[in-house]
Amino acid sequence: MLIIRPVLLPKAIVKSLLVLFVILGITAENTLTGQTLYFPPTGSQEWDTLSPSDLGYCDEKIDSLFKYLEDNDSKGFLLLKDGKMVLEKYFGTFTKDSLWYWASAGKTLTAALVGIAQQENYLDINDTSSTYLGKGWTSLSPQKEALITIKDQLSMTSGLDDASGNPDCTFDTCLNYLSDAGSRWAYHNAPYTLLDSVIFYATNSTINNYLFAKIRNPIGMNGAYVKLGFNNVYFSNMRSMARFGILLLSQGIWNGNAIFTDSTYFTQMVNSSQNLNLSYGYLTWLNGKNSFMVPQSQIVFPGTMNPDAPADMFAAMGKNGQLLNVVPSLGLIWVRMGNPPSSGGGLIGPVFNNEIWKRINALPCALGIKTLTLDPDILIYPNPSKGKLRIQATNQASVEVSIIDSFGRIIQKENLNGPVAELSIAGKVSNGLYILKIEGKGMIHTEKLVIDKQ
């Protein structure tokens, strides 16, 4: 999709081009899934649904997912396919109209606002933060403070000391030097929170006023940022978070209305923003990278952040399990809100997110595996696979091998000959959890296959 940045052309011409794109239907489809993306109407409770059975989901597995969520003190859970509601479940007295906090999941919402401010020429993310916050907003020397840019605030690379005193404190006396901006990744709330002030001084609009005008009202969200101590915390109902997820899935186009026109910024937001923590974009968590870091740690962990999630998944994650996951390749969005997970201590952030993915992957009735016969003479290795798979079928002259995703779709199918054959996994098969189905004379063999091409 061709997007024109306003900085290159007069706004009137840009608007005309965007209208033309809408007329031609360019924005009407989720190009990655090939499905028309549904946008729930604004100012209405109406929301089209898709039956779980249309995705091959089994009732007992849905019940198992809901039980896990309830046991872990969830308030609610939503799952959408191409914008349509597939699962919507609330627990206890919580309802679709109840308000809850996003915690740090609201960071991604703030990142979107910064991008809109840039596309409207109010700021440039490569500007020094001092341009908007004024000199002396930290306790750093003028030379070191001048190294910090808006992009560093978005990427968590300000270099400010996140371990000295209160990490939420935005007073200059709390913002101390630890390293040069851009040289260290650390999850630090205070520099992020000060983006609210950057937006205010750049646009002459409070963060709520700017949000309401640019995102909340145009896409039909509710809620607002509420000042809690040093932090601005967003509160809304769950469907509002899901609406924001649809906006992200559509790459900033809401039912023909271009919320984002700066496609370069949007792409940067959902891709690695620096080379220190590859799994972090602009205030957004990323899956499918070679390594990842987590808050309050300087350890770089090898592998992908959520091994059971699709590689192209990106997420807004907040304290106590406030989660918004978006998967462009599947047209899938899911939202969880609630209290800290209460079982299996320590299930927070990426770990809890991955545990939910395990149960989402199990939702399909999985090809009726219970009725299939297993052949003990079938040997598959290595599993997990990095791109090649050896299949030993001692009693078979040839077999048909299928790789099937969690939605029951055949991603790759090949016929292999000989008792031992090698399967090269196609490039279109991304990292994740699959079902491997092997059919031969008088037998059908299935087992789980993990693909990790790192």
C-alpha positions in Angstrom: 0.0 0.0 0.0 1.4 3.4 -1.0 1.2 6.0 1.7 2.3 9.6 1.2 3.7 11.5 4.2 2.4 15.0 4.7 5.9 16.4 5.0 6.4 15.6 1.3 3.2 17.0 -0.2 0.6 19.7 0.8 -2.0 18.2 3.2 -4.9 18.9 0.7 -3.2 16.7 -1.9 -2.5 14.0 0.7 -6.1 14.0 1.7 -7.2 13.7 -1.9 -4.9 10.7 -2.5 -6.1 9.0 0.7 -9.7 9.4 -0.4 -8.8 7.9 -3.8 -7.2 4.9 -2.1 -10.4 4.3 -0.2 -12.6 4.6 -3.3 -10.4 2.0 -5.0 -10.7 -0.3 -2.0 -7.0 -0.3 -1.2 -7.5 0.0 2.5 -10.4 -2.4 2.8 -8.5 -5.6 3.0 -6.1 -7.2 5.4 -3.5 -7.9 2.8 -1.6 -10.5 4.9 -4.6 -12.7 5.5 -6.5 -11.9 2.3 -9.7 -11.4 4.3 -11.8 -8.2 4.5 -11.2 -6.6 7.9 -14.3 -5.8 9.8 -14.6 -2.5 11.7 -17.2 -2.3 14.5 -19.3 0.8 14.1 -18.5 3.8 16.3 -21.1 4.9 18.9 -22.7 1.5 18.9 -22.6 -1.8 20.9 -23.0 -3.7 17.6 -20.1 -6.0 16.8 -20.2 -8.8 14.2 -19.2 -12.2 15.4 -17.7 -15.3 14.0 -18.6 -18.7 15.3 -15.8 -20.5 17.1 -16.7 -23.6 15.1 -15.8 -21.7 11.9 -12.2 -21.7 13.2 -12.5 -25.4 14.2 -12.5 -24.6 17.9 -13.7 -27.3 20.3 -16.1 -26.4 23.1 -14.2 -28.3 25.7 -10.9 -26.6 24.7 -12.6 -23.2 24.9 -13.8 -24.1 28.4 -10.3 -25.2 29.3 -8.9 -21.8 28.2 -11.6 -19.9 30.1 -11.0 -22.0 33.2 -7.2 -21.2 33.0 -8.0 -17.5 32.7 -10.5 -17.5 35.6 -8.1 -19.5 37.8 -5.5 -16.8 37.1 -7.8 -14.0 38.2 -8.7 -12.6 34.8 -11.5 -10.0 34.5 -12.1 -10.8 30.8 -10.8 -12.2 27.6 -11.6 -11.3 23.9 -10.4 -13.0 20.7 -11.0 -11.5 17.3 -10.5 -12.8 13.8 -10.2 -10.2 11.1 -12.0 -7.8 13.4 -15.0 -10.0 14.2 -15.6 -11.3 17.7 -15.0 -15.0 18.1 -14.6 -15.3 21.9 -15.8 -12.8 24.6 -15.8 -13.9 28.2 -16.1 -11.9 31.4 -15.5 -13.3 34.9 -17.3 -12.4 38.2 -19.1 -9.1 38.2 -16.9 -7.7 35.3 -18.9 -6.9 32.1 -18.3 -5.5 28.7 -19.0 -2.0 30.1 -16.6 -2.3 33.1 -13.5 -0.1 33.1 -10.0 -1.4 33.9 -6.5 0.0 33.6 -4.2 -0.8 30.8 -1.0 -0.2 32.9 2.0 -0.3 30.6 -0.1 -1.6 27.7 -1.0 2.0 27.4 2.6 2.8 26.3 1.8 1.5 22.8 -1.2 3.9 22.7 1.2 6.8 23.6 3.6 5.6 20.9 0.8 5.9 18.3 0.1 9.5 19.5 3.7 10.4 19.0 3.6 9.0 15.5 0.5 11.1 14.7 2.2 14.2 16.1 5.1 13.6 13.8 2.9 13.0 10.7 1.2 16.4 11.5 4.7 18.0 11.6 4.5 19.0 15.3 7.7 17.1 16.1 10.3 14.8 14.7 11.3 11.8 16.8 15.0 12.6 16.1 14.6 15.9 17.8 16.3 16.2 21.2 13.8 15.8 24.1 15.1 19.2 25.4 13.5 20.9 22.4 10.1 20.3 24.0 10.9 19.6 27.7 13.3 22.5 28.1 17.0 22.4 29.1 17.5 21.0 32.6 14.7 18.5 32.5 17.3 16.0 33.9 20.2 16.3 36.3 22.6 15.5 33.5 25.2 17.9 32.1 23.9 19.9 29.1 26.1 17.8 26.8 24.8 14.5 28.0 21.2 15.7 28.2 21.4 16.9 24.6 22.1 13.3 23.5 18.6 12.1 24.5 16.0 12.2 21.7 12.3 11.5 21.5 13.3 8.2 19.8 15.3 7.2 22.8 12.2 7.8 25.0 10.2 5.6 22.6 12.9 2.9 22.5 13.8 2.8 26.3 17.4 3.9 25.5 17.6 7.2 27.3 20.6 6.1 29.3 19.0 7.5 32.5 19.5 5.4 35.7 16.4 3.3 36.1 17.6 1.8 39.5 18.2 5.0 41.4 15.2 5.9 43.6 11.7 5.8 42.2 11.8 4.8 38.5 8.4 6.5 38.0 9.7 9.9 39.3 9.9 12.6 36.5 11.5 15.3 38.6 14.9 16.4 37.3 16.5 15.3 40.5 15.3 11.7 39.9 16.8 11.6 36.3 20.4 10.7 36.7 23.1 9.7 34.2 24.1 6.1 33.8 25.2 5.8 30.2 25.0 7.8 27.0 21.6 7.8 25.3 21.3 4.9 22.8 24.0 2.8 24.4 21.8 0.9 27.0 18.3 -0.5 26.9 16.4 -0.4 30.2 12.6 -0.4 30.9 12.2 2.9 32.6 8.8 4.5 33.2 9.9 8.1 33.8 11.3 9.0 30.3 8.3 7.3 28.8 5.9 9.3 31.0 7.6 12.5 29.9 6.4 11.8 26.3 3.0 13.2 27.6 4.8 16.5 28.1 6.5 16.3 24.8 3.1 15.9 23.1 1.7 18.8 25.2 4.4 21.2 24.3 4.6 20.1 20.7 0.8 20.2 20.0 -0.4 22.6 22.6 -2.9 19.9 23.6 -3.2 17.6 26.6 -2.6 14.0 26.0 -6.3 13.2 26.6 -7.5 16.0 24.2 -5.0 14.8 21.6 -6.0 11.2 22.0 -9.7 11.9 21.9 -9.4 13.9 18.6 -6.9 11.6 16.8 -7.7 8.0 17.9 -10.3 7.5 20.7 -13.3 9.2 19.1 -12.6 8.3 15.4 -12.4 4.5 16.2 -15.1 4.4 18.9 -13.1 3.8 22.0 -14.0 5.0 25.4 -11.8 5.8 28.5 -9.1 8.3 29.3 -5.7 8.7 30.8 -5.9 9.2 34.6 -3.0 10.8 36.6 -1.9 8.3 39.3 1.2 9.6 41.1 3.8 10.4 38.4 2.1 8.1 35.9 -0.7 8.7 33.4 -2.6 5.4 33.3 -5.2 4.6 30.6 -8.6 3.2 31.7 -11.3 1.8 29.4 -13.5 -1.2 28.7 -12.0 -4.3 27.1 -13.7 -3.7 23.7 -11.9 -0.4 23.5 -8.5 -2.1 23.8 -9.7 -4.5 21.1 -10.6 -1.6 18.8 -7.1 -0.2 19.2 -5.9 -3.7 18.2 -7.9 -3.5 15.0 -6.3 -0.1 14.3 -2.9 -1.7 14.7 -3.9 -4.7 12.5 -5.1 -2.4 9.8 -1.8 -0.4 9.9 -3.6 2.8 11.0 -6.6 2.8 8.6 -10.0 2.7 10.3 -12.7 1.7 7.8 -11.3 4.0 5.2 -10.3 6.8 7.6 -6.5 7.2 7.6 -5.6 7.6 11.3 -1.9 6.9 10.5 -0.4 8.3 7.2 3.2 8.0 8.3 3.7 4.4 7.2 7.4 4.6 7.9 6.8 5.4 11.6 4.2 2.7 12.0 6.6 0.1 10.5 9.3 1.3 12.9 6.9 1.1 15.8 6.3 -2.7 15.3 9.9 -3.6 14.4 13.2 -3.6 16.4 13.9 0.0 17.4 17.5 -0.6 18.3 20.0 -3.5 18.4 20.1 -3.9 22.2 16.7 -5.5 22.8 15.6 -6.8 19.4 12.2 -7.6 20.9 11.2 -4.0 21.5 9.9 -1.5 19.0 8.5 1.9 19.9 6.9 1.1 23.3 5.7 -2.2 21.8 6.9 -5.8 22.4 7.9 -7.9 19.4 8.0 -11.7 18.9 10.0 -13.8 16.5 13.4 -12.1 17.2 16.7 -13.8 18.0 16.8 -12.5 21.6 14.9 -10.5 24.1 15.2 -8.6 27.3 12.7 -8.0 30.1 12.0 -5.2 32.6 14.4 -4.7 35.6 17.1 -6.9 34.0 20.1 -6.4 31.8 20.2 -10.0 30.7 19.8 -10.7 27.0 17.9 -14.0 26.7 18.5 -16.0 23.5 15.5 -17.0 21.4 12.1 -15.6 20.7 10.1 -13.9 23.5 7.0 -16.1 23.1 7.9 -19.4 21.5 4.3 -20.6 21.3 3.1 -17.5 19.5 3.4 -16.7 15.8 6.7 -15.0 14.8 5.0 -11.8 13.6 3.0 -11.3 16.7 3.5 -7.9 18.5 2.0 -6.9 21.8 1.1 -4.2 24.2 1.9 -5.6 27.7 1.1 -4.1 31.1 1.6 -4.8 34.7 -0.5 -7.7 36.2 -1.2 -9.2 32.8 -2.9 -6.4 30.8 -2.3 -7.8 27.4 -3.1 -6.9 23.8 -1.7 -9.3 21.1 -1.9 -8.6 17.3 -0.9 -11.2 14.7 -1.0 -9.7 11.1 -0.4 -13.0 9.3 -3.5 -14.6 11.0 -5.7 -11.5 11.3 -5.8 -12.4 15.0 -6.2 -10.1 18.0 -6.7 -11.0 21.6 -7.1 -9.1 24.8 -6.8 -10.1 28.5 -7.4 -7.8 31.4 -7.3 -8.7 35.1 -5.4 -9.0 38.3 -2.0 -10.7 38.6 -2.2 -14.4 37.6 -2.6 -16.3 40.8 -1.3 -19.8 39.9 2.2 -20.8 39.2 3.9 -17.8 40.7 5.9 -15.5 38.5 3.6 -15.8 35.5 3.8 -12.2 34.5 4.5 -10.3 31.3 5.9 -12.5 28.4 5.7 -15.7 30.4 2.0 -15.3 31.2 1.4 -14.2 27.6 3.0 -17.4 26.3 1.0 -19.6 28.6 -2.2 -18.1 27.1 -0.8 -18.7 23.7 -0.3 -22.4 24.5 -4.0 -22.7 25.3 -5.1 -20.7 22.2 -3.0 -23.1 20.0 -4.9 -26.0 21.6 -8.3 -24.5 20.7 -8.8 -26.2 17.3 -10.1 -29.7 17.3 -6.8 -30.6 15.8 -7.8 -32.8 12.9 -9.6 -35.3 15.1 -6.3 -36.6 16.6 -8.2 -38.7 19.1 -9.4 -41.0 16.3 -6.1 -41.3 14.4 -3.8 -44.2 14.7 -0.2 -43.7 15.6 2.7 -45.6 14.0 5.5 -46.4 16.5 7.8 -46.9 13.6 7.7 -43.3 12.6 10.6 -41.2 13.9 10.8 -37.4 13.4 13.9 -35.4 14.2 15.0 -32.8 15.1 12.0 -31.4 16.9 12.2 -28.4 17.4 13.4 -27.9 13.8 15.5 -25.1 12.5 14.4 -25.5 8.9 15.0 -29.1 8.0 13.3 -32.3 9.2 14.3 -35.9 8.8 11.4 -38.4 8.7 12.0 -42.1 9.2 9.1 -44.3 8.2 10.5 -47.8 8.4 7.5 -49.7 6.9 6.5 -47.1 4.3 7.7 -46.8 0.7 6.3 -43.2 0.5 4.4 -40.9 2.8 2.5 -37.6 2.4 3.7 -35.0 5.0 1.6 -32.0 5.9 2.4 -29.1 8.3 -0.8 -27.7 9.7 -1.2 -24.5 11.8 -3.3 -24.0 14.9 -6.3 -23.0 12.7 -6.3 -26.3 10.8 -4.8 -24.7 7.6 -2.3 -26.8 5.6 0.8 -24.6 5.3 3.0 -27.1 3.5 2.4 -30.5 2.0 4.8 -32.8 0.2 5.2 -36.4 -0.8 8.4 -38.1 0.4 9.9 -41.4 -0.8 12.2 -43.9 1.0 12.4 -45.1 4.6 14.4 -42.0 5.5 13.6 -38.6 3.8 14.4 -35.0 4.5 11.8 -32.2 4.4 12.9 -28.7 3.9 10.5 -26.4 5.7 9.3 -23.7 3.4 10.2 -20.1 4.1 6.5 -19.2 4.5 6.3 -21.4 7.5 7.1 -19.1 10.4 8.4 -20.0 13.9 5.7 -21.5 16.1 3.8 -24.6 17.1 2.3 -26.8 14.4 0.7 -30.2 13.8 2.8 -32.6 11.7 0.6 -35.1 9.9 2.1 -38.1 8.1 -0.1 -40.4 6.0 1.0 -43.7 4.5 -0.3 -47.0 3.6 -2.7 -48.1 6.4 -1.6 -45.4 8.9 -1.9 -41.8 9.9 0.6 -40.4 12.3 0.4 -36.9 14.0 2.5 -35.1 16.5 3.3 -31.6 17.6 6.1 -29.8 15.7 8.0 -26.8 16.9 9.7 -24.7 14.3 12.4 -22.3 15.5 14.6 -21.1 12.6 16.8 -18.9 14.8 
